[in-house]
């Protein structure tokens, strides 16, 4: 199965902005879908008492993805290098936010394991569960 895009070793140096943005521009429909769903998720999360503290994150993520999709689409249609740079910058921010969220989640999970492991060790040390 061959790739429709040239590998880095075979890449031409004279790509136009339209050519460079085409692979990402072909996925802007999905990017907009993910952005809208993230905004909806944030709005639904904001309806809960605790969720209102964190609802801004999915809304921000959704807005970033929507802005990125629009900028990449604009770059693909007009050949605007600044629009492509803006779209890629927004996409980079999206991935940084997602990465930080994953690291926070792993940290919370590790604390959860430590806490409940210590609790189980204490229960077993004291002779098991009370009857």
Secondary structure, DSSP 8 states (H G I E B T S, - for coil): ---SS--GGG--S---HHHHHHHHHTTHHHHHHHHHHHHHHHHHHTTSTTGGGTHHHHHHHHHHHHHHHHHHHHHHHH--HHHHHHHHHHHHHHHHHHHHHHHHHHHHHHHHHHHHHHHHHHHHHTTSS--
